């Protein structure tokens, strides 16, 4: 059975968002009905997504720019210059997140070569698309959860329309605030507290899925447009071996045996000073919890599945 998905992404900085989008496009098990961008320069992120869609011959997929800012009144992001290459002086002169160009921006096609951005705001796109659907569209969040949280607040009837959420977020094997939670902890709390069934793939399992040199060589050797773009974006992202954080969340919709999960309830800490944005998990004895978190992964097959699928895109 083909599953309909909307990808909600902060594509353009870490390479795994682009990898996840390509994986969806390469997977007949999934039907991509739209992409929404979130956090920071959402217009540049949309351009990045539209580039991959065009190279994959899927320019028909709508891309809507969503929330650039966060709901959370308290934020503890790392220094923005780690993401943008800006000096501290430059950051003080121009601190707005939506002014920061994503790392992979240079690998996107010019706007004049791409289809126009969807007219609706990303939050409205989520609301309208899922409300008009048959209750079978799965949001896949691989960035801050701001867009989805705003959609749930704006249209509470979505609680009956969303069958399931798949998220790359959180961390449960150590005390920390994972990036997608850290960028908007209040938004994450809204989504988790909705009690919509969720599959939550956190750092506990994603950090075990790392491409090796041989796999990177195979990606770099491909002459197909999407693979060439991903290879260039990987170089723009930086040195080292890419971790398949976001693609692993997508893979749970493709192969149920890739990640083993445990059922229970995820909570986002919003009151503490040092623990703000931390995620904790309370297991359910009877399987009645709304959340299934990843606890083990077949990392070798996860990496090969991603590479084989992406290299198949013509």
C-alpha positions as CSV (number, residue, x, y, z in Angstrom):
1,X,0.0,0.0,0.0
2,X,1.3,3.4,-1.0
3,X,1.5,5.9,1.9
4,X,0.9,9.6,1.3
5,X,3.3,11.9,3.1
6,X,4.1,15.6,3.5
7,X,7.8,16.4,4.3
8,X,8.3,19.2,6.7
9,X,12.0,20.1,6.6
10,X,14.8,22.5,7.4
11,X,16.7,21.4,4.3
12,X,19.9,23.1,3.3
13,X,22.1,22.9,6.4
14,X,22.8,19.3,7.4
15,X,22.9,17.1,4.4
16,X,20.4,14.5,5.7
17,X,17.3,16.5,4.8
18,X,18.2,16.4,1.1
19,X,19.0,12.7,1.5
20,X,15.5,12.2,3.0
21,X,13.7,14.0,0.3
22,X,15.6,12.0,-2.4
23,X,14.7,8.8,-0.6
24,X,11.0,9.6,-0.6
25,X,11.1,10.4,-4.3
26,X,12.9,7.1,-5.0
27,X,10.5,5.0,-3.0
28,X,7.3,3.6,-4.7
29,X,5.9,2.8,-1.3
30,X,5.5,6.6,-0.7
31,X,3.5,9.3,-2.4
32,X,4.9,12.8,-1.7
33,X,2.0,15.2,-1.7
34,X,4.0,18.3,-0.7
35,X,7.0,19.8,1.0
36,X,7.0,22.6,3.7
37,X,10.0,24.4,4.9
38,X,10.7,25.6,8.4
39,X,13.2,27.5,10.6
40,X,15.3,30.4,9.4
41,X,15.6,31.2,5.7
42,X,12.6,29.2,4.6
43,X,12.6,30.7,1.1
44,X,16.2,29.5,0.5
45,X,15.2,26.1,1.9
46,X,12.3,25.9,-0.5
47,X,14.6,26.6,-3.4
48,X,16.8,23.7,-2.3
49,X,13.8,21.4,-2.1
50,X,12.5,22.5,-5.5
51,X,15.9,21.9,-7.0
52,X,15.9,18.2,-6.0
53,X,12.3,17.9,-7.1
54,X,13.1,19.3,-10.5
55,X,16.1,17.1,-11.0
56,X,14.0,14.1,-10.0
57,X,11.4,15.1,-12.7
58,X,8.9,15.9,-10.0
59,X,8.3,19.7,-10.3
60,X,4.6,19.0,-9.8
61,X,5.1,18.5,-6.1
62,X,4.1,21.7,-4.3
63,X,6.6,23.4,-2.0
64,X,5.4,25.9,0.6
65,X,7.5,28.1,2.8
66,X,6.5,27.9,6.5
67,X,7.5,29.4,9.8
68,X,10.9,31.1,9.9
69,X,10.7,31.9,13.7
70,X,9.9,29.8,16.7
71,X,6.9,29.7,19.0
72,X,9.1,29.2,22.1
73,X,9.8,32.3,24.2
74,X,13.1,30.8,25.4
75,X,15.6,29.5,22.9
76,X,19.1,28.1,23.5
77,X,20.5,27.5,20.0
78,X,24.2,27.1,19.4
79,X,26.1,30.0,17.9
80,X,24.6,30.7,14.4
81,X,28.1,31.1,13.0
82,X,28.5,27.3,13.4
83,X,25.8,27.0,10.8
84,X,26.5,29.9,8.5
85,X,30.2,30.5,8.6
86,X,29.5,34.1,9.8
87,X,31.9,35.7,12.3
88,X,30.5,36.8,15.7
89,X,30.8,40.5,14.5
90,X,28.8,39.8,11.4
91,X,26.2,37.9,13.4
92,X,25.8,40.9,15.8
93,X,25.3,43.2,12.8
94,X,22.8,40.9,11.1
95,X,21.4,38.4,13.6
96,X,18.1,37.4,11.9
97,X,17.8,33.7,11.2
98,X,16.0,34.3,7.9
99,X,19.0,36.2,6.6
100,X,21.3,33.2,7.0
101,X,21.8,31.2,3.8
102,X,21.8,27.5,4.3
103,X,25.2,25.8,3.7
104,X,24.1,24.0,0.6
105,X,22.6,27.1,-1.0
106,X,25.1,27.3,-3.8
107,X,24.0,23.9,-5.1
108,X,20.4,25.0,-5.7
109,X,19.3,26.0,-9.2
110,X,18.5,29.6,-9.9
111,X,14.9,30.7,-9.1
112,X,14.1,31.3,-12.8
113,X,14.7,27.7,-13.6
114,X,12.4,26.4,-10.9
115,X,8.6,26.3,-10.6
116,X,7.0,29.0,-8.4
117,X,6.6,28.6,-4.7
118,X,3.1,27.5,-3.5
119,X,1.0,30.5,-2.8
120,X,-0.1,29.4,0.7
121,X,2.0,29.7,3.8
122,X,3.4,26.3,4.9
123,X,1.1,26.1,7.9
124,X,-2.0,26.8,5.7
125,X,-0.7,24.2,3.2
126,X,-0.5,21.6,6.0
127,X,-4.0,22.4,7.2
128,X,-5.7,22.6,3.8
129,X,-4.0,19.5,2.4
130,X,-4.7,17.3,5.3
131,X,-8.3,18.6,6.0
132,X,-9.1,18.0,2.3
133,X,-7.6,14.5,2.4
134,X,-9.1,11.2,3.5
135,X,-7.3,11.0,6.8
136,X,-4.4,9.1,5.3
137,X,-1.7,11.8,4.9
138,X,1.3,11.3,7.2
139,X,3.4,14.4,8.2
140,X,7.1,13.6,8.3
141,X,8.9,16.2,10.3
142,X,12.7,16.4,10.0
143,X,13.2,19.9,11.4
144,X,11.7,22.0,14.1
145,X,8.0,21.1,14.6
146,X,6.8,24.8,14.4
147,X,4.8,24.4,11.2
148,X,2.9,21.3,12.5
149,X,2.4,22.7,15.9
150,X,0.9,25.9,14.4
151,X,-1.3,23.8,12.2
152,X,-2.7,21.9,15.2
153,X,-3.4,25.1,17.0
154,X,-5.0,26.7,14.1
155,X,-7.1,23.7,13.1
156,X,-7.9,21.3,16.0
157,X,-9.9,19.1,13.7
158,X,-6.5,17.9,12.4
159,X,-6.4,15.6,15.5
160,X,-8.9,13.4,13.7
161,X,-7.3,13.8,10.3
162,X,-3.7,12.8,11.0
163,X,-3.3,9.0,11.2
164,X,0.3,9.2,12.4
165,X,3.3,11.4,12.5
166,X,6.8,10.3,11.8
167,X,9.6,12.5,13.2
168,X,13.4,12.6,13.3
169,X,13.7,14.2,16.7
170,X,14.8,13.9,20.3
171,X,17.3,11.7,22.2
172,X,16.6,9.3,24.9
173,X,19.8,7.5,25.8
174,X,21.4,10.7,27.2
175,X,20.3,14.0,28.7
176,X,20.3,16.6,26.1
177,X,18.1,18.7,23.8
178,X,18.4,17.4,20.3
179,X,18.6,20.0,17.5
180,X,15.0,19.6,16.1
181,X,13.6,19.9,19.6
182,X,16.1,22.7,20.6
183,X,15.0,24.9,17.7
184,X,11.4,25.1,19.1
185,X,10.8,23.1,22.3
186,X,7.3,24.5,22.8
187,X,6.3,23.5,19.3
188,X,7.6,20.0,19.9
189,X,5.6,19.8,23.2
190,X,2.4,20.8,21.4
191,X,2.9,18.0,18.9
192,X,3.8,15.3,21.4
193,X,1.0,16.4,23.7
194,X,-1.5,16.1,20.9
195,X,-1.3,12.3,21.5
196,X,-1.5,11.7,17.8
197,X,0.4,8.4,17.2
198,X,4.0,9.1,16.5
199,X,7.1,7.2,15.4
200,X,10.0,9.1,16.9
201,X,13.5,8.3,15.5
202,X,16.1,10.0,17.7
203,X,19.8,10.2,18.0
204,X,19.8,6.9,19.9
205,X,19.5,5.1,16.6
206,X,20.3,7.6,13.8
207,X,23.9,8.1,14.9
208,X,24.6,4.4,14.1
209,X,23.8,5.0,10.4
210,X,26.9,6.6,8.9
211,X,27.9,6.3,5.2
212,X,31.4,4.9,4.7
213,X,33.9,6.0,2.1
214,X,32.9,3.3,-0.3
215,X,29.3,4.4,-0.2
216,X,30.3,8.0,-0.7
217,X,32.5,6.9,-3.7
218,X,29.5,5.3,-5.2
219,X,27.4,8.4,-4.8
220,X,30.1,10.6,-6.2
221,X,30.6,8.3,-9.2
222,X,27.0,8.5,-10.3
223,X,26.2,10.5,-13.4
224,X,22.5,10.9,-12.6
225,X,21.2,14.4,-11.9
226,X,19.9,13.9,-8.3
227,X,22.9,11.9,-7.3
228,X,25.2,14.6,-8.8
229,X,23.4,17.3,-6.9
230,X,23.5,15.3,-3.6
231,X,27.2,14.7,-4.1
232,X,27.8,18.5,-4.6
233,X,25.5,19.3,-1.6
234,X,27.5,16.8,0.5
235,X,30.7,18.6,-0.3
236,X,29.1,22.0,0.5
237,X,27.8,20.5,3.8
238,X,31.4,19.8,5.0
239,X,33.9,17.1,5.6
240,X,33.4,13.8,7.3
241,X,30.9,11.0,6.8
242,X,27.2,11.9,6.6
243,X,24.9,10.5,9.2
244,X,21.5,9.3,7.9
245,X,19.4,11.0,10.7
246,X,16.4,12.1,8.6
247,X,16.5,9.2,6.0
248,X,16.2,6.7,8.8
249,X,12.9,8.2,9.9
250,X,11.7,7.9,6.3
251,X,12.9,4.3,6.1
252,X,10.5,3.3,8.9
253,X,7.7,4.0,6.4
254,X,9.4,1.7,3.8
255,X,10.7,-1.2,5.8
256,X,9.2,-2.0,9.2
257,X,12.2,-4.2,10.2
258,X,14.9,-1.5,9.8
259,X,14.2,0.1,13.3
260,X,12.9,-1.6,16.4
261,X,10.7,0.6,18.6
262,X,9.4,0.8,22.1
263,X,6.0,2.1,23.0
264,X,5.3,4.8,25.6
265,X,5.0,8.6,26.1
266,X,7.5,11.3,25.2
267,X,7.7,14.5,27.3
268,X,9.5,17.7,26.5
269,X,10.9,19.6,29.5
270,X,9.8,23.3,29.4
271,X,10.3,24.5,32.9
272,X,13.9,23.8,33.9
273,X,16.9,26.1,33.2
274,X,19.6,23.6,32.4
275,X,17.2,20.9,31.2
276,X,15.0,23.1,28.9
277,X,14.2,21.2,25.7
278,X,15.3,17.8,27.1
279,X,13.2,14.9,26.1
280,X,12.3,12.0,28.3
281,X,10.5,8.7,27.7
282,X,8.1,6.8,29.9
283,X,7.5,3.3,28.6
284,X,4.0,1.8,28.5
285,X,3.5,-1.7,30.0
286,X,0.5,-2.4,27.8
287,X,1.4,-0.7,24.5
288,X,-1.2,2.0,24.9
289,X,1.2,5.0,24.7
290,X,1.0,7.4,21.7
291,X,4.6,7.3,20.9
292,X,7.0,4.6,19.5
293,X,10.6,5.5,19.8
294,X,13.5,3.9,18.0
295,X,15.7,1.7,20.2
296,X,17.7,-0.4,17.8
297,X,18.5,-0.3,14.1
298,X,19.9,-2.5,11.3
299,X,22.4,0.2,10.4
300,X,24.1,-1.7,7.5
301,X,20.9,-2.3,5.7
302,X,19.6,1.2,6.5
303,X,22.7,2.7,4.7
304,X,22.5,0.4,1.7
305,X,18.7,0.9,1.3
306,X,19.2,4.6,1.1
307,X,22.1,4.4,-1.4
308,X,20.5,1.9,-3.6
309,X,17.2,3.8,-3.8
310,X,18.9,7.2,-4.4
311,X,21.2,5.9,-7.1
312,X,18.1,4.5,-8.9
313,X,16.6,7.9,-9.6
314,X,17.0,8.7,-13.3
